[in-house]
Amino acid sequence: MIMERILLVEPNYKNKYPPIGLMKIATYYKNKGDFVVFHKGLLSKNEVMKFDKVLITTLFTFDFDMCIQTIKYYISIVDISNVWVGGISATIMPEKFLSEIPGLNIFTGQLITSNDLGYADLINIDILELDYDILWDIAYEYPSADSYFIYSTRGCPRKCSFCAVRKLEPDFYDCNNIKSQVKNVDAHFGIKKQLLVMDNNVLHSDRFAETVNSLVVLGFGKENNKIKKSNIIKYYLLSLENRLSNGRNYDNLLSRIKKELRNLKFIRINKEDAEVLKSILENMKELSSEGFANSLLTNKEYLVDFFGRYLYHKITRYVDFNQGLDARLLTDEKAEKMSELALKPCRIAFDNLKIQIDYFGAMDKAVKYGIRHFSNYLLYNYDERPEELWNRLYLNIEFCAEHSAEKLQLFSFPMKYASISHTDRNYVGKYWNKKYLRAINVILNVTSGVVAKEEDFFMRAFGASEEEFLMILTMPDNFIRNRDFFENNGFIDAWKRSYNRLNCNEKKMLLDVLEKMYTEPDIPPSTEDEKIKKILDYYRITKKNVEDNQIYYLNFISKQKTSEN
């Protein structure tokens, strides 16, 4: 059989997780003996022309335009018949991709048979282990790359209207290859730090207890989750050797190896080792890339042995049911079983107030069996009012206060709903507006997207009541972003006085004007209402304005107070 040259591509969007689908496809092609390269973004035309097929993944629907640009670029170099597109957004809206690029080869859903790629061997690609080696083809660092990504089940029976899983994985079923996947990763790419269970509704499985038992055996139980850190140099050098022999690029891999060498702490290294390593570091400075790569392989046995000794400490590993747990399905029996795991954090979805009883029932069960670390998902911008988000956040804080003796760690993680039928991030829920959504984003930027359990911080950031929450969301973004500065200089008090003078209709009018300011930033907002005209002056003030023109803005505040008297 003739060896094929396969290029795997991920568009150049920012993402936390590596492209799991492409990593499985890479395993399939490499098992066939084919030449496989991974690239993020647009590879140079001369390089692309060396490949027989280009397979492109897609992620979120709001990255649609970037995906289309990426696909068109590769089609302009490689014939459209040799370009294949799959992944999440291609599965959710294949018709939109086809309307932009007629005749495009699209495969939707899970790649459960290689027949979909035109091969007769009928391999279920979806259950293959992940090829972490392709991540060393690129310079991009995925924040969660040092993790196992496993599925114990696929699909979800709920079919929630806001969720894409009903299209991505329409059928619920159990998988049975957790142990083999983890052991294969260990053997070929080294031990990973965390284990992310990517199931969409793991608690629905009748085999949940079996899944927990497997994870405990694999070293993720409460009592056995410490292990010696992996000797990554061993796997880097194996990959480097393979790349040199088959002509794959090794520039980014070499950069990773150099980083490991530069980070050595010589205070921890004995004299004999230090002399050898300093010689290798000198080679790194003096030799060409090819010369240094060969030098590393000449010293391969020594380097693997040294780093095996150098990386002697143990790491603590945890399980993360990353997609969140269904509170309605967490029974006492399952909570007790789950408590056998080194679970950190425990994620339980709190999508709306309608499931409040189920949610706190599940939380109580988790706490009852010794689970103490939580990071829970709170959907917003869907079918609930902004006040209800405040309520859910506050209820979590009250729950922690009521369980102060257990010393819980709980982070609420508000998740903005983005319609799966939209190709940008501009979706605005029925009860929301662009000003509110921007304000939430400003608040969460301070906390890296999470809301901690501390009540005083919550009250400061989100307000002590629903009414104060709405007022904060209406406040100028710069005032929210630099709260202390604008409070200390009297601006927030002045703005609040103007805001509190508005009646309900006027507050709605203000939000309408602010919505237009965000939608059409180059068009000055117009209104005939004098009170709204006056309060709009605050939305043009920045911290730099005040710092550069202190006298002017002191007079501004003084005039505002005078006009109110």
C-alpha positions in Angstrom: 0.0 0.0 0.0 1.3 3.5 -0.9 2.0 5.7 2.0 -0.2 8.8 2.1 0.9 12.2 3.4 -1.8 13.6 5.7 -2.0 17.2 7.0 -4.2 17.7 10.1 -5.3 21.3 10.6 -6.9 23.3 13.5 -7.9 26.9 12.7 -5.9 29.5 14.7 -8.5 30.2 17.4 -7.6 30.2 21.0 -8.7 27.0 22.9 -8.0 25.3 26.2 -8.1 21.7 25.0 -6.2 20.1 22.2 -8.1 18.8 19.2 -9.1 15.4 20.5 -10.7 14.2 17.2 -7.5 15.0 15.2 -5.4 13.2 17.8 -7.4 10.1 17.3 -7.3 10.5 13.5 -3.5 10.8 13.7 -3.3 7.5 15.6 -5.4 5.9 12.8 -3.2 7.1 10.0 0.1 6.4 11.8 -1.1 2.9 12.5 -1.6 2.5 8.7 2.0 3.7 8.2 1.2 7.1 6.8 3.1 10.3 7.1 1.1 12.7 9.5 1.7 16.3 10.4 -0.4 18.6 12.5 -0.6 22.4 12.0 -2.5 25.2 13.7 -3.6 28.0 11.4 -2.3 28.4 7.8 0.7 26.4 6.7 2.9 27.9 3.9 1.7 27.1 0.4 4.9 25.2 -0.5 4.5 22.9 2.5 0.8 22.3 1.9 1.5 21.1 -1.6 3.5 18.2 -0.2 0.4 16.6 1.2 -2.2 14.3 -0.3 -5.1 15.1 2.0 -5.9 17.9 4.4 -8.3 17.2 7.3 -9.6 20.3 9.1 -11.4 20.3 12.5 -13.9 23.0 13.7 -14.8 24.0 17.2 -17.3 26.7 18.2 -19.9 28.1 15.9 -18.8 31.6 16.7 -15.5 30.8 15.1 -17.3 30.1 11.8 -15.7 32.9 9.8 -12.2 31.8 10.8 -13.0 28.2 9.9 -14.3 29.2 6.5 -11.2 31.3 5.8 -9.0 28.4 6.9 -10.8 25.9 4.7 -10.8 28.2 1.6 -7.1 28.7 2.0 -6.3 25.0 1.9 -8.8 24.4 -0.9 -7.0 27.1 -3.0 -3.8 24.9 -2.7 -5.2 21.3 -2.5 -8.1 20.3 -4.7 -11.4 20.4 -2.8 -11.8 16.6 -3.2 -8.8 16.1 -1.0 -10.0 18.4 1.8 -12.2 17.1 4.6 -13.9 19.0 7.4 -15.4 17.7 10.6 -15.7 18.7 14.3 -18.3 20.5 16.4 -19.5 23.4 14.3 -19.3 21.4 11.1 -21.7 18.9 12.8 -24.0 21.5 14.2 -24.4 23.6 10.9 -23.1 21.6 7.9 -25.6 23.4 5.7 -23.9 26.8 6.5 -20.5 25.4 5.6 -21.9 24.0 2.3 -23.6 27.3 1.5 -20.2 29.0 1.8 -18.2 26.2 0.1 -20.4 24.1 -2.2 -19.1 20.6 -2.7 -17.1 20.5 0.5 -16.5 17.1 2.1 -18.0 17.2 5.5 -18.3 14.4 8.1 -20.6 15.0 11.0 -20.8 13.6 14.5 -18.4 10.9 15.8 -16.0 9.3 13.4 -16.9 5.7 14.3 -15.8 4.1 11.0 -12.8 4.8 8.8 -15.2 4.2 5.9 -16.3 7.8 6.3 -12.8 8.8 5.3 -12.9 6.4 2.3 -11.1 3.4 3.7 -12.4 -0.2 3.8 -10.8 -1.4 7.0 -13.8 -0.2 9.1 -11.8 1.0 12.1 -13.7 2.8 14.8 -11.5 5.9 15.0 -13.5 7.4 17.9 -12.3 4.8 20.3 -8.6 5.0 19.4 -6.1 6.4 21.9 -5.0 10.0 21.4 -1.7 10.8 19.7 -0.1 13.5 21.9 3.0 13.5 19.6 1.3 15.7 17.1 1.0 18.5 19.7 4.8 18.7 19.5 4.5 19.7 15.8 3.3 23.2 16.8 4.5 26.0 19.1 1.0 26.6 20.6 0.6 25.5 24.2 -2.8 24.1 25.2 -3.4 24.9 28.9 -4.9 21.4 29.5 -2.5 19.3 27.3 -1.0 17.5 30.3 -4.3 15.6 30.8 -5.9 12.3 29.9 -9.1 12.9 27.9 -11.4 10.0 28.3 -15.1 9.0 27.7 -16.9 6.4 29.7 -20.1 7.2 28.0 -21.3 9.1 24.9 -24.4 11.2 24.5 -27.1 12.4 26.9 -30.7 11.5 27.3 -31.8 15.0 28.4 -31.9 16.7 24.9 -31.9 20.2 26.5 -32.8 22.9 24.0 -29.7 25.0 24.8 -27.3 22.1 24.4 -25.5 20.9 21.2 -25.0 17.4 22.5 -28.2 16.2 21.0 -26.7 16.8 17.6 -23.1 16.0 18.3 -23.8 12.7 20.1 -27.5 11.8 19.6 -27.3 8.3 21.1 -26.4 7.5 24.7 -24.2 4.5 25.2 -21.4 3.2 27.5 -17.7 2.9 26.4 -15.5 0.2 27.8 -12.0 1.2 27.0 -10.9 3.5 29.8 -8.1 1.4 31.1 -6.6 0.6 27.7 -6.7 4.3 26.7 -4.9 5.5 29.8 -2.3 2.7 29.7 -1.6 3.4 26.0 -1.0 7.1 26.7 1.3 6.1 29.6 3.3 3.8 27.4 3.7 6.1 24.4 3.6 9.7 25.8 4.2 9.4 29.5 2.1 9.8 32.7 -0.3 12.8 32.6 -1.2 14.9 35.6 -5.0 15.2 35.5 -7.7 12.9 34.2 -10.6 14.7 32.5 -13.8 12.7 32.0 -15.5 14.3 29.0 -18.8 12.5 29.3 -21.9 14.7 28.9 -24.0 12.8 31.4 -21.9 10.2 33.2 -24.4 9.7 36.0 -27.0 8.3 33.6 -24.9 5.2 33.1 -25.8 2.0 34.8 -22.1 1.2 34.9 -21.1 4.3 36.8 -19.7 2.2 39.7 -17.7 0.2 37.3 -16.2 3.5 35.9 -15.2 4.6 39.3 -13.6 1.3 40.1 -11.6 1.6 36.8 -10.4 5.1 37.7 -9.3 4.0 41.2 -7.3 1.1 39.7 -5.7 3.5 37.3 -4.4 5.6 40.2 -7.1 8.2 40.7 -8.6 7.1 44.0 -8.4 9.2 47.1 -5.8 6.9 48.6 -3.6 6.2 45.6 -3.4 9.4 43.5 0.3 10.2 44.0 2.8 9.0 41.4 6.3 9.8 40.3 6.4 12.6 37.7 6.8 11.4 34.1 10.3 11.7 32.5 9.1 13.8 29.6 12.6 13.9 28.1 12.4 10.2 27.4 9.3 10.7 25.2 10.7 13.9 23.6 13.8 12.1 22.5 11.9 9.1 21.1 9.8 11.5 19.1 12.9 13.4 17.9 14.5 10.2 16.8 11.4 9.2 14.9 11.1 12.6 13.3 14.7 12.6 12.1 14.3 9.2 10.5 11.1 9.9 8.6 11.6 13.6 7.7 9.1 15.2 10.0 9.8 18.7 11.2 11.2 18.9 14.7 11.8 22.6 15.3 9.0 23.0 17.9 9.9 19.8 19.6 13.5 20.9 19.8 12.4 24.2 21.4 10.6 22.2 24.1 13.7 20.1 24.8 15.8 23.3 25.0 13.3 24.7 27.5 13.7 21.7 29.7 17.4 22.0 29.6 17.4 25.7 30.4 15.1 25.2 33.4 17.6 22.8 35.1 18.4 23.8 38.7 22.1 23.1 38.9 22.0 23.5 42.7 20.2 20.1 42.7 22.8 18.5 40.4 26.0 16.8 41.4 29.4 17.8 39.9 29.7 14.9 37.5 26.3 15.4 35.9 26.8 19.2 35.9 29.9 18.8 33.7 28.1 16.7 31.1 25.0 18.9 31.1 27.0 22.1 30.7 28.7 20.5 27.7 25.2 19.7 26.2 24.1 23.3 26.9 27.2 24.6 25.1 26.2 22.5 22.1 22.8 24.0 22.2 24.4 27.5 21.7 27.0 26.5 19.1 25.5 23.9 16.9 22.8 24.1 14.2 19.4 22.7 14.9 20.3 19.5 13.0 23.7 19.3 14.8 22.1 19.8 18.2 19.4 17.2 17.5 22.0 14.6 16.6 24.0 15.6 19.7 20.9 15.0 21.9 20.4 11.5 20.4 24.1 10.7 20.9 23.5 11.5 24.6 20.0 10.0 24.6 20.8 7.1 27.1 22.5 9.5 29.5 19.7 12.2 29.3 16.9 9.7 29.9 18.8 8.3 32.9 19.6 11.7 34.3 16.1 13.2 34.0 14.7 10.0 35.5 16.8 10.8 38.6 16.3 14.5 38.5 12.5 14.3 38.3 12.3 12.2 41.4 9.3 14.0 43.1 5.8 12.8 43.0 2.7 14.6 41.6 -0.8 14.5 43.0 -3.4 13.6 40.4 -7.1 14.4 40.3 -10.3 13.4 38.4 -12.4 16.1 36.9 -15.9 15.3 35.4 -15.3 18.2 33.2 -18.7 18.6 31.5 -20.5 18.8 34.9 -22.8 16.3 36.7 -26.5 16.1 36.4 -27.9 17.0 39.9 -31.1 15.1 39.2 -29.2 11.8 38.9 -26.9 12.1 41.9 -28.2 9.5 44.3 -26.8 8.7 47.7 -25.3 5.5 46.3 -23.6 7.3 43.4 -22.4 10.1 45.7 -20.8 7.6 48.1 -19.2 5.7 45.2 -17.9 9.0 43.6 -16.3 9.9 46.9 -13.8 7.1 46.4 -12.2 9.2 43.7 -9.6 11.9 44.1 -12.2 14.3 42.7 -11.1 18.0 42.4 -13.2 19.8 41.6 -16.7 18.3 41.7 -18.7 20.1 39.0 -22.5 20.1 39.3 -24.6 22.1 36.8 -27.0 24.7 38.2 -28.5 25.9 34.9 -31.6 27.5 36.3 -33.6 28.1 39.5 -36.1 25.4 38.5 -33.6 22.7 39.5 -32.8 24.4 42.8 -34.1 21.6 45.0 -32.3 18.9 42.9 -29.1 21.0 42.8 -28.8 21.5 46.5 -29.9 18.0 47.2 -27.0 16.8 45.1 -24.6 19.2 46.8 -25.8 17.9 50.2 -25.2 14.3 49.2 -21.7 15.2 47.9 -20.8 17.0 51.1 -22.3 14.1 53.2 -19.8 11.7 51.6 -16.7 13.9 52.1 -16.5 15.8 48.8 -15.2 19.3 49.6 -14.0 21.0 46.3 -16.7 22.3 43.9 -16.7 24.4 40.7 -20.2 24.6 39.5 -21.6 25.7 36.1 -24.3 28.4 36.0 -25.8 29.1 32.6 -26.9 32.7 31.8 -28.1 34.7 28.8 -30.6 31.9 28.0 -34.2 31.9 29.2 -33.8 33.4 32.7 -33.6 37.0 33.9 -30.3 38.6 35.1 -31.7 38.7 38.6 -32.0 34.9 38.6 -28.2 34.6 38.0 -27.6 36.8 41.0 -29.9 34.5 43.0 -28.1 31.3 42.0 -24.7 32.9 42.8 -26.0 34.1 46.2 -27.6 30.7 47.0 -24.2 29.0 46.5 -22.6 31.5 48.9 -25.3 30.8 51.5 -24.8 27.1 51.1 -21.1 27.5 51.9 -21.9 29.6 54.9 -24.4 26.9 56.2 -21.6 24.3 55.8 -18.8 26.4 57.2 -17.8 23.5 59.5 -16.9 21.4 56.4 -14.6 24.1 55.0 -15.9 23.8 51.5 -14.2 25.3 48.5 -16.8 26.3 45.9 -16.3 28.4 42.8 -19.4 29.3 40.8 -18.6 29.4 37.1 -21.1 31.5 35.1 -21.3 30.3 31.5 -22.7 32.6 28.9 -25.1 30.9 26.5 -24.2 31.3 22.9 -26.8 30.1 20.4 -25.6 27.2 18.4 -27.4 28.6 15.4 -25.3 31.8 15.4 -21.9 32.2 13.8 -20.6 34.9 16.1 -20.6 35.8 19.8 -23.4 38.4 19.5 -26.4 36.4 20.7 -28.4 38.2 23.3 -31.0 36.3 25.4 -34.6 37.4 25.7 -34.2 39.1 29.1 -30.6 40.4 28.5 -29.0 43.2 26.6 -25.5 44.0 25.4 -24.8 46.4 28.3 -25.6 43.7 30.9 -23.5 41.1 29.1 -20.5 43.4 28.8 -20.8 44.3 32.5 -20.8 40.6 33.5 -17.7 40.1 31.4 -16.0 43.0 33.0 -16.8 41.7 36.5 -15.7 38.1 35.7 -12.4 39.3 34.1 -11.3 40.4 37.6 -11.8 36.8 38.9 -10.7 34.8 35.9 -14.3 33.8 35.2 -15.2 32.3 38.6 -17.1 33.6 41.6 -15.7 32.5 45.0 -17.6 31.7 48.1 -16.6 34.8 50.1 -19.7 36.8 50.8 -18.0 40.2 51.2 -16.3 39.9 47.8 -19.6 38.8 46.2 -21.5 41.7 47.6 -18.9 44.1 46.4 -18.7 42.7 42.9 -22.4 41.7 42.3 -24.3 43.8 44.8 -26.2 43.0 48.0 -29.6 42.6 46.3 -31.2 41.9 42.9 -31.8 45.7 42.5 -28.2 46.6 43.3 -27.0 43.9 40.8 -29.0 45.5 38.0 -27.7 48.9 39.0 -24.1 47.6 38.8 -24.7 46.1 35.4 -26.0 49.4 34.2 -23.0 51.3 35.6 -20.4 52.5 33.1 -17.9 49.7 32.3 -15.0 51.8 33.3 -16.5 52.4 36.7 -17.0 48.7 37.2 -13.5 47.9 36.0 -11.8 50.5 38.2 -14.3 50.5 41.1 -11.9 51.8 43.8 -10.6 54.6 41.7 -13.9 56.0 40.7 -15.4 55.5 44.2 -12.5 57.4 45.8 -12.9 60.2 43.4 -16.7 60.5 43.9 -17.8 59.5 40.4 -19.7 56.4 41.4 -21.7 58.2 44.1 -22.5 60.9 41.6 -23.5 58.4 38.9 -25.8 56.6 41.5 -27.5 59.8 42.4 -28.3 60.4 38.7 -29.3 56.8 38.2 -31.7 56.8 41.2 -33.4 59.9 39.9 -34.6 57.9 36.9 -38.0 56.2 37.0 -38.6 52.7 35.6 -39.3 53.9 32.1 -36.3 56.2 32.0 -34.0 53.4 33.2 -35.3 51.3 30.3 -34.7 54.2 27.9 -31.1 54.5 29.3 -30.5 50.8 28.6 -31.9 51.2 25.1 -29.5 54.1 24.4 -26.6 52.1 25.9 -27.5 49.1 23.7 -27.2 51.3 20.6 -23.9 52.7 21.9 -22.5 49.1 21.9 -24.2 48.1 18.6 -23.2 51.3 16.7 -20.2 52.8 18.6 -19.4 55.3 15.8 -22.9 56.9 15.9 -23.5 59.3 18.8 -26.6 58.3 20.8 -29.5 60.7 20.6 -32.2 61.2 23.2 -34.5 64.1 24.1 -34.7 63.2 27.8 -32.6 65.7 29.8 -32.0 63.3 32.7 -30.7 60.6 30.4 -28.5 63.1 28.5 -27.0 64.1 31.8 -26.2 60.5 33.0 -24.7 59.6 29.6 -21.8 62.0 30.3 -20.5 59.4 32.8 -20.2 56.7 30.1 -17.5 58.8 28.2 -15.2 59.0 31.2 -12.1 56.9 31.5 -9.5 56.5 34.3 -6.9 58.1 32.0 -9.2 61.1 31.4 -9.5 61.8 35.1 -5.8 61.3 35.8 -4.8 63.6 32.9 -7.4 66.3 33.7 -8.0 66.2 37.4 -9.1 69.9 37.8 -11.7 69.5 35.0 -13.2 66.4 36.5 -13.3 67.8 40.0 -15.3 70.7 38.5 -17.5 68.2 36.7 -18.4 66.4 39.9 -19.0 69.7 41.6 -21.3 70.9 38.9 -23.3 67.6 39.0 -23.8 68.0 42.8 -24.9 71.7 42.3 -27.4 70.8 39.6 -29.0 68.2 41.8 -29.6 70.7 44.7 
